Every structure is written in structure tokens, then in C-alpha cells.
Amino acid sequence: MSKYKAVIGLEMHCELKSNAKVFSPAKNGYSEIPNSNISEIDMAFPGILPTINKESVRSAIMASLVLNCQVPEYLYFDRKNYYYPDLPKGYQITQMHDPIGTNGKILIDMDNYTKEVLIHDIHLEEDSASLDHYIDASLIDYNRAGVPLLELVTEPCFNNASEAVTFLEYMRLVYKYLGISDADTKMGQVRCDVNVSIMEENAKELGTKVEIKNVNSFQNVKDAINYEIKRQTELKDLGRYEEVEQETRRFDEESGTTIRMRSKVDAIDYKYFVEPNIPKYKISEEWINEIKQNIPILPRDRKQKYLDTYNLSEYDANIIVKNKEYADYFEECLNLGMDAKISANYLIVNIIAYLNKYNMELKDFYLQPKYLKQIIDELSKGNISSKQAKEIFTKSLEEHKEPKEFLKDNNQISDIDELTNIIDTILSNNVEQITLYKNGRTNIFDYFVGQVMKETRGKANPTLVKEILTDKLNKAE
Amino acid sequence: MMDKSIKELHELLINKKVTSDELVKEALQKSHEVEDKYNAFVTILDDAKGTMVTDNLLSGIPYGIKDNYSTKGILTTGSSNTLKDYIPFFTATAVENLEKCGAVPVNKTALDEFGMGGTGTTCHTGDVLNPWNKKRMCGGSSAGSACAVASGVYPYALGSDTGDSIRKPAAYCGIVGYKPTYGLISRYGLFPFASSLDHCGVLTRCVEDAAIVVDAMKGKDAKDLTSFDSSNMHLYNSLNGNVKGKKLFYIKEIVDSSNYANIDPLLKEHLDNYFKTLDNLKVLGVSIEEVSIDKTLLQAIPSVYVCLSCAEATSNMSNLTGIIFGPRGNGNNVMEMIKDHRTKGFSPLIKRRFVIGSYILQKENQEKYFVNAQRVRRLIVDKMKELFAKYDGLILPVGTGPAPYIDGSVNHISNNDTSIIEEHLQIGNFGGFPSITIPNGFINDLPVGINITGNCYDDENILNIAYALEGTMNYKGQVAKENNNE
């Protein structure tokens, strides 16, 4: 650990899901074929004008509300002007003067404490094209140009890499829960800029801020922060802190270090001004309220519910909420009135293992909650044993048939007379054991149950067997 | 035949006195004559064909398109070397709307590069000459359109107007130029100069034609968020010539001779002619009042215009890099290539405006220049709106007189500060006000114009007043008669 306090701020860019791009009607979707999801607007042919995708605005407002931000009365955009080959118009339409959210905060859970993260602002903008560089040429793919991008800017409120990454992971999960983004880092849908400075523990003034641009995985965010803290600490210890410059650096994955790009002096003046082609749009109270009502319960709240209402262990609850698919599956189980603990157990032990084994996604998993219910309900009523349940689970998956089909095969013996006959026979053949039981060897009871099961090849209704046995043994001389 | 109005041509077509093909043929032939004499076009569409004649007044009738309207499959240059070979794959909404009426484009007209000029002498194809006198300019930026309509190539041509680019060349060429309320016509496909000031519009030889054409061009367009629904606005049907009781005003600080010490005789003549025209309106029952506006505010108009238009233009034209379209520049890396493309492609005038625009938008200058210009724009617009609450419109002379000489050195240098009278039409762009220029006489055998500007969405009223005034004079439908007697 460094003896200095690190101060870290994040900018998190996340591509939003939508039918169309944010300022053009072209499709917003990944395609292997370069330049297939494009319109003249995305490529800035002369005479084009932006339209506005209401769905993206809605997503942005939803995120803003979740982050407890202030939503402005009017929606409008700004132009950020600079030349780069991935920016067809020579400006990016973004929000600088009045972002869709400002002054927010959100709680995240660290291992031993809860952290309040302060949000400077969150704004809606368009993504740039993607570039592929080769030795003698660069290729431009405009599929990504104009894809809606949500940029979240935190205050410099993190003190270590772990807090920063926990926040990023949590926000990624929140976006997925809201259904506004797939937030897939592997697809480059999430990209981060990181600010790092260090200061004496009790200093009043912040140290020199270094920005690391375009870090494209959370692991890299962690490595970049840790490297930068180490670099700045070493310079400070050597009395060379003045060598830490206010500058922009990039993270080099291969060496695990950060490399200088440009100093503050060379900072680009983006010449922001209000986008004149998109008139100010009044964001009505009604719309905000409607969006509020559609915000689902978020991971942190869901976890709390699972702990408080359903008595799940913290470990189990964490596993379930950390994946929206799991959490949604579990929610459906609860909605169907299935036993919470058994369902959670089945999900974590059996289903997730199965998915991992076959590298499958939960949405493609055959036993959706309504089918699983057929097993769990029988199991929780004691009509079938755990072993039977497991067998039915496996068969149902193998044959893609509803569990109830196999429950029939497994026809339980619930006929009291039949069971009584079987039990009578067993008891009469085990007089010695009855005596032992009477003398206090209560575990002999399980032996009798086992005998009944053996006799019926496991088909005896265990609840009934136990009832009859208790009755008989109590009456026995 | 092509010197006739839209309604006259429509009558002839409907009654089969002439076919659409014959009109197109004549318009093309005329185009070549005008091109040879005045250099008005970037492209003449020699394979244009007539269309079916329907009830639509515009069907089968040829027209011209300013070369900053995107036209699918047809070279569209913005009169700039940066786009000298650019063939768009989509058509501007306004042009599409005319296409639906069966209107036939026969040429693309030259303009000051990307509309950024008021002379018609900065087109990549060379100077456009005034058809009344070849030593004179047409004004700009809709120079080719004004020249062609005045020469009788067709009854109308499309223009665009950011400062006065339709209304000033109209005056210099003795025709009608109409820029409607901002948003009445979709700008989708119009090459942008300054988005908050840019308007589509039309140049014609009579007010009626302007109303007919804009009726066809207008309409809310999902592709232009600044466009509005005008389905209840019927410009042509509203022309009844009844203007009794209408109230207009003029601005003392602009038209009163006492503002100009030792006034130039030409300006004096222009102002006298203007006041004579006002008398015609009074005869029709229009009352006209003098209004005084703080001169400081008026004097700010040209600088506000320069600040805002250059700033927006710098950004709007940042897409011209030669990467996706336009000739690729040379260089060892992409930034060098962009620089080379822009260095070679733009004329010095435009580059100067880009430098001004960039300077104004710089972080340390924004508040002082850009934001202040926006504030003054607001003050001017508020002042006008306050007056439009009392009056139907503002009536003022266009410029200081007839078209200047192309050879700038010959132009007479005025003893007076004429910047306000030269530039006041920019008020119409600041507020997005409907504004129309019509011819109101001749000075030294060269046409001069008068302008009426009204409140937003009051296009019907403004056109009707212009229509009534036009009826009191003899310049309606006039075609340029070349005289080079100077």
C-alpha cells in the first residue's frame, strides 16, 4: 500500500441498445460486415441533419434517475468540434452545457463497507467510427458511428483501484438490469477514461491529475490505476513529484504501464457550442414519472430482498444478483410461488453448473422456471426425494420433456393400505430393531424408512412412510 | 415562352398549346445561351425530359436548382472545388417535394462557394454576370438562380438564404426573392452554411409564382427537426390583394436621408424611389409609420452576423476532409491529407471566414464574441417581435441601390456609413422571419428592390402585401434586357 492517499475519478462510456442510432435512422447493431449499418447521416454527407432517437433519450433519463441525478427541464445537445478520421462530421454531437443528469450519487458494496459514489454528470452522445490500422493503410468502419453512447463522469471520489472497478462492475450490472445496454466489455461496448492523483493523507489540495484515456477492460482499469499510483508514489518519494505532469496518458497492455500521449498544454479546444439543428425539447414531468415507474429493482436492492425476505445466504444472493439472467430466473421462480431456498439451491448448484458445463446461456436452457416448478413443488411437498428430483431434472433436460412426464413414471406409492402392508411386513421381520428403537436408538427410524424405500424401489411417498412408521412404532409393544 | 408565369405556362400545357417536352427543350436552349453570356450554371441537365401534365400548377414546367441542394445522381458542388466531382446519392427534401409535383429541373445554378458570399464572384466556375449589365454582379449567393430567372430561362429557381442570399440578388436582378419562415421548408439536403440562419427559398418573376412554389416545397419533414407542420398555411390561395388596414413600419435610422451627411446621389435616388413606392401602398389603404430603433443595436447587425455565421460555418464544413467524398488530399498521414484537401479546395474568402469562426469559438473568446453575438441577436429579434405585435411588417429598401460592379476597383466608395442599409436583411435570418424582395424601379437602367419582412408564421400576410404592392407597379414578370451602355 502506498503511504499516500490516491484520488481517482472515472469516465465510463457505454453503448446503449436501441433499434436505431441516436441521431440517424440507421440500425444500431453489431455487424461483421463493415459499413453495412450506415446512412448518409452517419457518414456526414453534405446536407444531412440529425434526427433524435427517443428510445435513447429515454434510456439516458432512466440511467440519470437511477444515479439520483437532476434531470434538466429541457433536452438539447452541443457540438464538440475536432478533426479525426473516425469522426465524419468533424464534430461529435454530445451534451456539455446541460447533461441529461447532474449531481448524482449511488451506493456500492465493498467487502466490508458501503461506498457512496458521487456522480458529476451523465450525458448522451454519439459514438465514433472504428478504425483498423495496418502497416500501410487504415480502414474505417462506420457501423459504430452514431451509436448512442452514455458517458458517466464521477467525481474524483475513489481511493483505490478496487473501489473504481467495483463501481464499474456494478454500473455495468445496473445498465443490464435497466435493459438499456448489453454493456459487453469484450465487444468494446464499455470504455473508460481514468484520472489518478496522489496526495498526503491529510493534505487539503489535490495532487497533480493524470488522465489515462481509452482503457477498454476493467482489468486494465485496475492495472492502470495501480501502475499510476506506483509511478506517482515513486516520483514523490524520490522528491521528483514535479515530474508528475497534468497530462493525458494511455495504458499499454503489453508492458502494463501508462505512456504519455500529450500534456495539458496541448489539450484540444473543442470549441463547444449548442447544436443548432436539434431544437430544445421539454422533458415533461409525466415522461419522467412514467420512466421512473418502469425502473426495475436494481441488484443491490434485490440482494437485500433475498437476504431479508427469503433468508438466502449472502454468498448465494451475490451469485444470483451478479448476473441479471440468473436474477431474473430466480425472480420468476419466486413469482411462481416456488420455495425460495430450494429454487436458489437448484439454480446455483445444478443449473449454473449445467450451463457452465455446456457453455450455454440461461435463456437457452430448457428447464425454464415454469418447468422447474414441477420438480421443486413435488420436492418441497416431500412427494419425491432429492435423488428422484435430481434424476427427473437430468432426464427432463436430456429428452427436452416436461418434468411431469417423468413424475408419472416415478409414480409414487401413496396408497396408505399398500404402504401399511409393506411396513407391517418389514416391522415383523425386524423385531430386534424395534426393541433397539424403543430403547432410545432413534436413528433406527431412518433404517426403517430405508427398508421401505428399498422394498418400493424408492417409490414410496416418504412423508406417508414416515407418518405410518411413527404411528406403528409408537403403538408397537 | 419561358418568360411567362407558372400559371400562364400551366394554362398553355393544360390546353395543349405546348408540351412539357417543348418547354424543357426551350429552357435547355435558353440555359446554354445564358451560360455562354453570364456563366450562371454549374450543370445543364441536357437529357432532362418533360413530365406528365397534371392539375398541379408545377407539373411539366422547368426550373433551376441552386447547386447547394443535394440532387441524387446529379453533380452537386456547392460551387466549391472541394466537391467539384461530388454526385450525391440522396435528394434534398425540398427538391423531392417539387419532384412529386412533376416539376422538371433543367440546371444547377452557380453560387458563391457554399453560399458564403454576396457577390456571385466566388463560384468555382467563375463570376456570374448580371443579365441587365455584364459589368455588374448579380449579388449572391444565389447568383446563378437570380441570373437565370431574370434572363427568362424558366419561371423559378431555388435559392438559399443565410444573410440575404435570395433577397439581395433578387433586387440586383429585378426579380422576386422569397425566404419563408425558418422551418417552413425542410433544410434536409441543403448544404449547410450556418444552420441557425440557413433558409431554403425561391427566386421568381412574380409574387404569385413564389407562393405557388413555396406551397409545393414546404412541409414538416421528419428528417429536419426544425421544420414545422404548415398544412393549414396556403400561400397561393391567400393572395387576394386586399391590404386595406394593414400596418407597416420602417426604421428611421436606415431610410431617413438625414442619416447620411453629404448623401451620395445614387443612394438619394434609391431612397426617394423607396418613399415613392410607399405612397403606392398608402393608396391601397396601408398605413406606414416611422419607427426609431437604437442605432447601436442596428449597427451591431453586421458583426453579429459575421460572428454567428462564421462560427457555425467552421463547424458545419468540418465534414469536408476529402476522406469520404471529394478529392483526396496528399500527405504522409491523414491529418496532412485533410489539410491538403482543404488548403487546395477552399477559396481564400472562405478560409478567412473559417479563421474568424474558429477564433470566435475558442474557449477564451467564446463569451466575448460568440455568446455576446447570440445575446445581441436575441435583443434584435425581441425588438422586432415587439414591433410585429403592432405592425404587419417592416418595409425597407434593399441595399444602397443597384448592383455594384464586378470589378471592385470601379465601385464608387461611399462617403456614408451604409453598413446598416446594406445588411439589414440579416434581421430576417436572425429571427427566422418571412421576408420577400420585389423589384420597385430602376436607377441608371439597373433594377432596384424593396423588401417586406414580417413575423414568423405570418407568411400569408407578408406575401399578400407584397402581391398587392407588386400590382401597383410595372415590374411584375419582367425579364432582363441587357444594356452595356456604360
Interface residues (C-beta under 8 A of the other chain):
Chain A: E40 M43 A44 F45 P46 G47 I48 L49 P50 T51 I52 R79 N81 Y83 P85 P88 K89 G90 Y91 S138 I140 D269 K271 F273 P276 N277 I278 P279
Chain B: N68 Y69 S70 T76 G78 L83 Y86 P88 F89 F90 A92 R187 Y188 G189 L190 F191 P192 S195 S196 A222 K223 D224 L225 T226 A311 E312 T314 S315 M317 S318 N319 L320 T321 I323 I324 F325 V334 M335 I338 S358 L361 Q362 K363 Q366 F370
